[in-house]
Amino acid sequence: MTTSAKYSNHGHYIKEGWSREPKESFKAAWNIISSSIDKDVAKVLDVGCATGEFVGFLSKCMPEAHFVGVDVTEDLLEEGRRLLPQAEFVNASALALPSELKDFDIVCAIGCMSIFDETQIEAFWDNLLGAVRPGGLILVLSPLNEFGVDAMIRHRKRPNGAAGDWESGWNIFSQDTIREILQARGIDLVLERFELPIDLPPSADPIRTWTMATEKRERQLTNGLKLLVDHYFMVCKVKD
């Protein structure tokens, strides 16, 4: 098992900056968190934090908490430190979190699970479980497949007609696989589907998602890989 995954589609985080309004996924995540926690939150960890936009959003919801963001890209972390100096930003992989990152009340991973493949997914979850305190909450947002199929996907873009590097980033695990991983560790999984309530237009980057109308859905997420993408929140309340 490697401790990293080939993914470099992150330049837009710095180029575009933080959204002026909170992302819909952030608001949905807070609705889950606020209805799941039953005590004051002291420590929050965001794995795959990029420039810390979700950390910044949560820090307004929980101003007394200490926040730590983790990412493998130093340029993103430097931007996070500039934008949110009161938080802590650590360069580390979700597959090899430093041992001192532990006893968090809440551990989040919003949008990064699909980077990891079948050789890495158990380590991903083991690291999240190792960072949360007994009685704490783990919240992960990622595409899932409800049809019992795991799909490991690589892609490469061809900017200006020239082939780029092969990357991961859109692996889609089945709900069954994630549930089995957690059940083997004594963790119950609750799934909540995330439905985007607004239209999302295509961007210049074909790998990023947009919405389209289908026969069954007003807003189905898709992207330039020709995937139909369904995001789910994976909610895990760790036993005391």
HELIX and SHEET records of a PDB file:
HELIX    1   1 GLY A   11  GLU A   16  1                                   6    
HELIX    2   2 GLU A   24  SER A   36  1                                  13    
HELIX    3   3 GLU A   53  CYS A   61  1                                   9    
HELIX    4   4 GLU A   74  LEU A   83  1                                  10    
HELIX    5   5 MET A  113  ILE A  115  5                                   3    
HELIX    6   6 ILE A  121  ALA A  131  1                                  11    
HELIX    7   7 PRO A  159  GLY A  161  5                                   3    
HELIX    8   8 GLN A  175  GLN A  183  1                                   9    
SHEET    1   A 6 GLU A  88  ASN A  91  0                                        
SHEET    2   A 6 HIS A  66  ASP A  71  1                                        
SHEET    3   A 6 LYS A  43  VAL A  47  1                                        
SHEET    4   A 6 PHE A 104  ILE A 110  1                                        
SHEET    5   A 6 VAL A 132  ASN A 145  1                                        
SHEET    6   A 6 PHE A 173  SER A 174  1                                        
SHEET    1   B 7 GLU A  88  ASN A  91  0                                        
SHEET    2   B 7 HIS A  66  ASP A  71  1                                        
SHEET    3   B 7 LYS A  43  VAL A  47  1                                        
SHEET    4   B 7 PHE A 104  ILE A 110  1                                        
SHEET    5   B 7 VAL A 132  ASN A 145  1                                        
SHEET    6   B 7 HIS A 231  LYS A 237 -1                                        
SHEET    7   B 7 VAL A 190  ARG A 193 -1                                        
SHEET    1   C 3 TRP A 210  MET A 212  0                                        
SHEET    2   C 3 GLN A 220  THR A 222 -1                                        
SHEET    3   C 3 LEU A 228  VAL A 229 -1                                        
END                                                                             
